[in-house]
């Protein structure tokens, strides 16, 4: 609203670009290309690692990098051998990873590599980066797509890796040797010589790569093969001449046959739909839109239908896994299809167009985001229903979904998308960022078909608000204990009676008065109006503040608790409260377990073997439940024993780590003390030697001064000698002070290093203790959850059995007093026992 035509067009183009980016990021070849580019960089790095280790070994003393980590020169050889040995095994693992990605995402890695190999072999230029880029691929990946993962691609990666590595070594050597190459007067000459050598080597390599030598069958590097015909012509020529092996020819013949089949074309449309939709506009001109389409309708309607069909390929509302795109569905009749064709095709304008575009963008975003996290939701599927604890044997299906406010909610994905947009921005559509946010904030729930049907029934039978059944708009009509009338703010509305709004409101007022009946205006109407106006006058000065307060209260109401900074006492109190709460909960549960067992035993004691003819199999069922409960208790005890053993093993590991850390700290302390004592002794020896040297000079000058004292004519020489002696004394004091400052600075540096090492050891110990606490808590919670789940299932069966048994015992006790036949039968049984 209020936008110019140009602003509307810019906004439409922006939304169109956003929608295309969302589709291209989740569909097409970009995900495969991005994954393979990262894999190629990692593989190049793993191959270059042994050579970098060897180079580091050659420059061991110059770089001093390995010395900083206490790695000897011969140990670098082992590092290099290990990295070289890991290359084939890493390649084997990578093959399994690529196969898993093929199965998970439906990629065709082998077919893609075959196509890139054919594309590189039949390129137009020797250096493929100089060719035209594919505009259908996103801009950051166009150069990677041009290189086709060929030898040129890995050549560039190797050159970049070697250049970065050697530059890092060079800068490290300059820093270690404290060499300022910018202050070297020969630096410009060295730069000129290096640039000249690089240019000379480049010219030599260029000449060798372009020179053909027939004697050794050398045709140059990356020679371009002459391109004749298309890919189909190349395959057909192989079939005609008989080149290659028979298996390859048969495979190529099948590929040509597949390219001409309708099934392949439909699959091609499904896989490359974003690219086709993006370039569909290039095939249509404004003049051609006025022509008649193949089905007799205007070409505009035909193109719209084709566009709609392309948008619905593979993603229909009622699409099943076994549907085929080349076979029409019977779900829709021809009449419904004809009705859809007769829909109004008038283009939308203004606010309607803006609303439709916003809705379309949100719908596409919801579809893409839902597809991105569908696999994550399916992985969180449990083996029982979260609402009724039914397993798959007690229901037909179990469905994994999302929960909101602790309950299963089919619309929870909309709330998560809104929360994602609030945290980042409404235009953010990065699938990786969305998945990370979804894993952190989503809550999952598994629901059975029975509970799902109940939810649908509740939706059908929910209360409908009838006309006039709402709250009266007047703030003084109805009072509430929860909300005061002061929170309701109505701004005055001024409507002209002659306007359309005034006529409509007047008509409504007359109809309402006629329906209510009686005389109007009411006696209390004037008084209510005056009270309302007075209320508006009172609220007017504080309107902005109160409105701001209400907005802040509403915004804060939907937010959770923020971060709370606690001191050690507060943290101790919260941990103690949490521990006591857990212990109290466990005590209540154990008390409930004891009560259930005692109730089961007391009811079982009321049964008699002789009364089985009347009670049926209740006594046997009760004994079975008793045995099951005892078994659950024994199983819990055995689990507790196993958990205690595991905790003991973890505790022993923690103690071992603590011992190692203490030993390391003691070694560092001894090393620190040794270094400090060595520095002190070295400094003391330097001071003593320097003092002796300067004292010797002073003694020489003293002897010269004594010789000059006998001769009164050499007064200038005597004064110079005394001045030299004073200078030497001051030099001794200055050098001693400098040596002390140097010793102090070196000792301070050693102290800082020792403190840093101690902090690292403390962090390691603290991390080990925290890991031990987490593992211990996880083991206890896992054991407790299993025990609680088993006992809850057993307690449900026990409660059902107790209900039946209590009713049966009441009935049987009444029959025993009034049924003489049963008493006579019991007497006969006792008589037989006595015999």
Secondary structure, 3 states (H helix, E strand, C coil): CCCCHHHHHHHHHHHHHHHHHHHHHHCCCHHHHHHHHHHHHHHHHHHHHHHHHHHHHHCHHHHCHHHHCCCCHHHHHHHHHHHHHHHHHHHHHHHHHHHHHHHHHCCCHHHHHHHHHHHHHCCCCCCHHHCCCCCCCCHHHHHHHHHCCCHHHHHHHHHHHHHHHHHHHHHHHHHHCCCCHHHCCCHHHHHHHHHHHHHHHHHHHHHHHHCCECCCCECCCCCCCCCCCCHHHHHHHHHHHCCCCHHHHHHHHHHHHHHCCHHHHHHHHHHCHHHHHHHHHHHCCCCHHHCECCCCCEHHHHHHHHHHHHHCCCCCCCCCCCCCCCCCCCCCCHHHHHHHHCCCCCCCCHHHHHHHHHHHHHHHHHHHHHHHCHHHHHHCCCCECCCCCCECCCCCCEEEEEEECCEECCCHHHHHHHHHHHHCCCCCCCHHHHHHHHHHHCEEEEEEHHHHHHHHHHHHCCCCCCCCCCCCCCCCCCCCCCCCHHHCCCCCCCCCCCCHHHHHHHHHHHHHHHHHCCCCCCCCHHHHHHHHHHHHHHHHCCHHHHHHHHHHHHHHHCCCCCCCCCCHHHHHHHHHHHHHHHHHHHHHHHHHHHHHHHHHHHHHHCCCHHHHHHHCCHHHHHHHHHHHHHHHHHHHHHHHHHHHHHHHHHHHHHHHHHHHHHHHHHHHHHHHHHHHHHHHHHHHHHHHHHHHHHHHHHHHHHHHHHHHHCCCCCHHHHHHHHHHHHHHHHHHHHHHHHHHHHHHHHHHHHHHHHHHHHHHHHHHHHHHHHHHHHHHHHHHHHHHHHHHHHHHHHHHHHHHHHHHHHHHHHHHHHHHHHCHHHHHHHHHHHHHHHC
